[in-house]
Amino acid sequence: MSSDKLSKNEDTILIKILSNLPIEKAAATSLLSRRWRYLWTRTTSLRINNSSFHSTKFYTILIHCAKQLSWDNFHTVDLQFTSIVPQFDISLSNNVIHDIVFGQNLRVVNVKFGSGIFNKYEGKLRLPTCLFEMQSLEELHLSNRFKLELPKKGINLPCLKKLDIHVCCSQLQFLSNLVTSCPLLEHLRVNTLLEFSKSCITICSWSLKSLRVEINFNKYDDYYSKPALRILGNMPKLEDIDLQGSTGASISFSKLNSSIIV
């Protein structure tokens, strides 16, 4: 019988491996041996892809796994929703998601919905406002144009260094407020859907070093009314700019460092 080389590793190494697996696969390792029985509960991340679950069991499995996690050194949540779950509250604001996912001292949050879900619930995908009040959060990735709302007490993300967000024209002011409220923000990636012929956003950040802007617009818009985005920037530490967009869209900058080449 061949030796189990994997199990010869220290617990810290095995926990790192388990932390990169979807939660249901990490939990399945508890059947390997007595040593592995509770090892998965010490993972530092919660990775969920609901395509792995039968829709009627999604919440049951999520709650069962989450309640067994120790949450020690826990720092990452990766939610990938690729299929529609009948019982799933698309607002992500229900008590289950709020308490077991966003109720932790997280450093990295990634939330992504598949195109099928996004098309079905366009304009209704709401994020919990507590997501913008996580004082420990360092990276935030929102891969869809969610319905964004300011917390009652305002945005409080003092440690956020990396932001990847999708917005539409009506959310540009929210994005401006969000960037201004992140004193340590260094990397900003924005994917924006331009719904109007002319749009403008103000980006003020004393710490921002990298800015990437991706522009999209509806193909059925008037050919002679191509969208234009104007960025008014006060970013003294900015070093890199990367612009990507649909053919025909234009971008203009004001108040950028003269040393930057676009």
N, C-alpha and C positions, 0 to 999 in steps of 0.2 A: 504494500500500500504506500502511495506517495505521501510525503510529509506535507503538512499544511504550512506553507511558507508564509502565507499572509498572517496567520495567527501568531507567528513568532515576533511580529512587530510590537512595539510598545503601544499602550492604549492611546497616547496622544496622536500617534500616526494614524491609527485606525479611526479615531474620531474625526480627523481631518478628511479621510476618505469618505466616511459616512456623511459628513456635512455637505458633500458635493453631490449626494444622491437625492432623488425625490424621496419625500418622507416615507411613502409606503414601502419603497424598496429598502430603505435604511431600517425600517421596523421589521421587515421580513428576516433580517439577519439574526434576530433574536432566537430563531429556531436552530441556528447552527450548533451552539453548544452552551454550556452554563456560563462561560465567560462572556459570550456575545449577547446574553439574554437582555441585559440592561445597558449595554454599551451604546446603543443607538440613541438612548434618551439623553446622552450628554453631547449631542451634536450642537454645533454653533450656528446652524442655519435651518430654516424651515422652507423647503422647496416643494411647491405643489404645482402639479399640472393636472387639471381635472379631466383630461382626456384619458388618464389612466384608470379612472373610476367609473363604475356604472353610475348613472345620474342619481339613482335613488339611494346610493350609498355614500355619496360625496360628503355630506355633512357628518354622517355617522363616523366615517373613517377619520375625517379631519379632527373632530372633537376628541375621538378616542386617542389619536396619536399626540395631539397637542397637550392633553391633560397629563400625559406620562413624561413629557419633556422636563428636564431639570431646570432649564433656562439659565444655568450657570454659564457665563461667558458667551451667552447667546447674542448675536449681533446682526444677522441677515435674514430677511424675508424675501422670497422670490415666488410670486404668484403668477402662474401662467394659466389663463382660462381660455381654452381653445374650443370648447363645446358648451352648448347651452344646458344648464342644469335647472330643471323645473323649480326646485326648492330654493335655488340660490337667490339671495337678495342682491340684486345688481348694484345697489347703492354702496355695498361694502361697509355700511354704517351700522349693521345690526350688531347686537350684543356679542354674538359668537365671534365674528371677525374682529370686532373692536377689542375684546378682552384677551383673546388668545393670540392674536397676531400683532395688532398695533399697540397693545398695552404693555410693551416691553421697551427696554432701553436699547433701541436698535441703532446700528450705524449705517446699514445699507438696506434700502427698500427698492424692489423692482416689481412693478405691476403691469401686466400686459394682457389684453383681451384679443382673441382671434377676430378676424374680419367678420365672420358670421355673427358673432355676438355684438360687435360694434355696430354693424348695419341694422340689426334688429332693435337695439336699444340706443341708437344714436341720440345724443343730447340728454340721456337719462343716466349715464354711468357716473354715479356720484361717489366721490372719495370722502372719507371721514375727515372732518376739519382737524382732528387731532394729529393727522399726518404732518401738518404744517406747524405743529407745536412741539416736535420732538427735539429736545435740546441736545441729544446725543447723536442725532442723525448727521452722517458725513456724505452719503451719496443717495440721490433720489432719482429713479428712472421711471417715468410715466410714459408708456409707449402707445397711448391712445389719447384722443382729445376728450378727456373726462369733463364732467361738470364740476367746476372749481368754485369753492366758496371760502371766504376768509373766516378764520376763527373769530369768535366774539372778542377775544382778548388780543387779536392781531397775530401776525406771523411771528414765530419765535424759533428760528433755526440758527443759533449762534455758531454751530460747528459745521454747517453744510459747506462742502468744498467742491462738490460735483453735482450738476443738475442737468438732466436730460429730459426734456418735456415737449409734448405736442400741444399746440394751442391753435385756436382759430382767431379771427380778427377781433371778435368781441371779448377775447381773453387777454389781449395784449396789455391792457392796463393792469390786470392781475399779475401778469408776468413781470411787469415793471416794478410793481410793489414787492413781489417775491424776491427779485434780485437785490433790490435796495435793502431788504431786511436780512440779508445773509452777509455779514461782515467778513467772512473768510472764504467766500465763493471764489474759486480759481478757474473752474472749467464749466462753460455753459454751452449746451447744444440745444437748439430750438428748431423744431419742425413745425412750420406754420401753414395753415390753409388760408390763403387770401381770398376772401369772399367779395371784396370791394375793389374798385379800380385803384384807389389810393389808401394806403394804411401807414400809420406812423407809430413807432414805439421808442420810448426813452429808456436807455440802459445806463444806470449810474452805479458803478462799483469800483471801489478803490483797490480791491484785491484781484479782480478778474484778469487772468493771463491768457486764456484761450476762449475764442468765440467761434462757434460753428452755427451757421444758419442755413436751413433747408426750406425751400419755398415750393409750395404746391398750389394749384388753383384749378377750379372746375373747367374741364375741357370744353364745356358747352357755352362758356362765356363768350360774349361778343369779341370777335377777332380784333376789332379796332379798339377795344377797351381792355388791353392787357394790364394785369395788376402790377402795382409798384409798391415797394416797401421802403420807407425812409426810417433810418435808425439815427437817433440823436444820442450820442454816447459821451459819457464822461468816465473813461476807463484808463487812467494814467499808467497802469502796469500791464496793459494789454500787449501781448507779444505775437500772437498768431490769430489770423482770421481765415476761415474756410467757408466759402459760399457755394452752395449747390441749389439748383432750382430748375423748374420747368422752363423750357424754351419760351422766351417772350416776356418773362417776368423780369423786373428791374429792381435794383437796390441802390440806394444812395446813403452815404454816411456824412455826418457832420461832427466836428469837434473830436476827431480821432487823432492819435499821435501822428505827427508827420513822418516818423521813421518807419511806420508800418506800410508794407507793400501789399496791396490787394490784387 
